[in-house]
Structure formats: C-alpha cells, structure tokens
Amino acid sequence: MKDLIHKLLEKLGEDPEREGLLKTPERVEESLKFLTEGYRQDPKKLIQDSVYSDRHEEMVLVKDIPLYSLCEHHLLPFFGKAHVAYIPNDKIVGISKIARMVDLFSRRLQVQERLTNEVANTLMDVLKPKGVAVVVHAEHLCMQMRGTQKRESSIITSAMLGAFRKRPETRAEFMQLIK
C-alpha cells in the first residue's frame, strides 16, 4: 500500500521525497487500515457474545452515537450521529455493543443508506426483537467540499423494522425520543 500512496503523491504533482511527505505513505496506510477495520470484524459475532435473556418489553434506545465513515464514491469522510432502538423479545444486548456495531459498519467504505440498513438488519437477525429503528444524521464532505459544495447540508436516513414499521405510535415515540 505504501508504494501505491507514494505513486499517488507523484501523480498529484508532489515530491514524495520532500521532508514533509517522507513518512506520509506509512501514515496513510495506518490510517486507512484503521478506518476500514470493520471489514475484519464479524458484526453478528460482536453482539452474540453479549445477548442475555430478559423479559424487558419496552423500547431500548441508544441515542447520539457518534460515527465517522468514508464515502465509497470519493473516499472522503462523512460523520454524524446514529440513533438505534429495539423492542426486546425475551433477549437484550449489552448496550455498548450497539455503539460498537455502529463503529464496525462505519469503518468500511460506505454509503449512509447501507450503513443504516446494516445496523438495523444485524440487530434484527441476532436478537429477533419485536422491532428495530435506526436513524442516521450525517454530513458528507464529498458534498460539502466538492461537487455541489453545499456547506452545512446533512443527510438523514432511517430503517424501521417490525413494530417500528407496523405501529405508527411506536415509530412516533422513537422519533419523539431522538429529537
């Protein structure tokens, strides 16, 4: 990867041998490995180890989970917050695992729509809850720095499964809680 980054610097018109860029290929390689570590993790295994039997029947919400990802179209960052809720069906998961799952899927080349659905579908598959809701609110530097150059614009995506899709009052409660 270092050789590719070295060549990329040359193609950009830079001198990769100048003092400020000497260690850039190593730093970029390290950075990209960290930012894409989600490919080397299994999301189902991440939460399966923290699933517990419990008769809790009310909504569980983890709100304002920070996320940082790379747009797969331009390799530029997008960042924001995720709100994840589920209604247990005799099983709960350690709440820190929900935040870690958002990190896992964020640390892949992404589009926000897929990220939102991956979090929701994984929770649904593993926990088999009565419902799952995920809302992601993010700013995309590919839209702000280039292209349309619309600063301060943001994107909101949602995935509503089970009770959150079927019961308007459940969906409304979730939306009220994340305001």
N, C-alpha and C positions, 0 to 999 in steps of 0.2 A: 504494500500500500504506500510505503514511503516513496518508492520510485515513481509511482503514479502522481503523487502530490508534488514531487519535485518537477516532473514534466508539466503538470498543470500550471505551476508557478511560471515556468518558462513560457508556456502558451499564452499566459495572461500578460506577458511582456515584462516580467520581473526577472531579477537575477537571484536565483535560489541560493547563491553562494555569498550574497552580501550578509553582513553581520546580523541584521535583524531577522533574517529568514533562515539562518543556518539550521536551527532546530525546529522550524515550522513543520516539516513533514512528519517528524516524530510526534509533535504536539497535536497535529490534526488527526493522525492515526489514533492516538489515545482518546481524543475527544469523540471521534466517530464510533469507536468501539463502545464507549460509554453510552453515547446517545442512541445506539442501536442494540443494546444488550437485551432488549425484550425478545429478540429472535432466539436467544439462547436460553430462554426460560419457558416453562410449560405453565400456562395460566391455570389450568384445572388442577394441576399438582400443587400450585401455590396456595390455593384455598382449600383443597380437600383435606389437608393436614390440620385445618382449624375449623372443621364443621362439627357442631355439637347438637345433640338432641335437646330440644327445649320447646315448651308449649306456648311460647310468646306468639301472640296473634296480631299484634299491631305493627304498623309501619316502622321500619328501622331506616333511618336516613343518615347518610354521611354527606355533609354539605361543605362546599367550598374547598374541594380537594385541588390543590394547585397542579397544573400539568404543563409540561414542556415537550414539544414534539418537533419533528421535521416533516415538512410538506414533501410528499413523494414526487411532486411535479417539478419543484425548483430547488429542493434541499435547503430551503430557508425555514427558520423557526416559525412555529405558531405556539401560542401559550394562552392559558386562561384557567378556568376552573370547571370541575365536574361536580355534579350533584348526583348521588346514587342512592336509591331507596329500594327496599324489597319488603314484601309481606311474608313472613315465615310460614312454613307449612311443616311444623314439628322439627325444623332444623334452622339453626342460626350459624353465622360465621363470625370469627373474630374480626372486629370492625377495622383493625389496622390492615387486614388482608384486602379489604375493598380499596383502600388508598393504594396499596401496593399493586393491585391489579390494574388500576388506572395508570400507574407508573409503567408497568410492564408493557401495556399496549401502546403507551405514549412513546416508549423507547424502541420504536420501529418506524420506518418510513411510513407515513400515514396520510390519510385524508380524514378529516374530522368526522364525516358521516360513518366511516367504517369503524373508527375508534369508539364512537358512541355505541354502535351495534355490537361490537366485540365484547365490551364490558357487560352490556345487558344480557347477551346470549350466553356468555360464560356463567354468569350468576344463575341464570335460569336453568342451564344444563346441570350444574353441580348441586345447587340447593333444592331444585324443584319447588320453588316458593309459589305462593298464590299469585304473585306478580312482581315485576321489576320495572323501575323507571330510572332512566339516565338522561340528564340534560348536561350538555357541554356548551360553554360560552367561551369563545376564544378569539384572539386577534391573530391575524396571519400577516407576517412580514412580507410574504410574496405579493400580497395585495396592497400593502402599505408602502413598501419600498420601491416596487417596480410595477409594471402593468398599469393598473388604474390609478395607483398612488393615492388611495383614499385613506388618509390617516384617521385613526380613531374609529374605523369601521370594525364591526365584530360580527361573528357568525354564531348562531345558536342552532344546535342540533338536538334532537330528542329521540329516544327509543322507549316506547311504552308497551309492556308485555303483560299478558294475563289480566289481573284485576285492574291495573292502571289503564288498560285499553278498553276493557269491558264496562267498567264502572266509572261514570263521569265524576261522581262525588269523591272517589279515591284519587283520581287524577287531579281534581281541583284542590284537594287537601295537600297533595305533594307540591303542586305549583305555588300554593299559598306559603308553604313552609320554606321554599327556596327563594322567595322574594327578598 
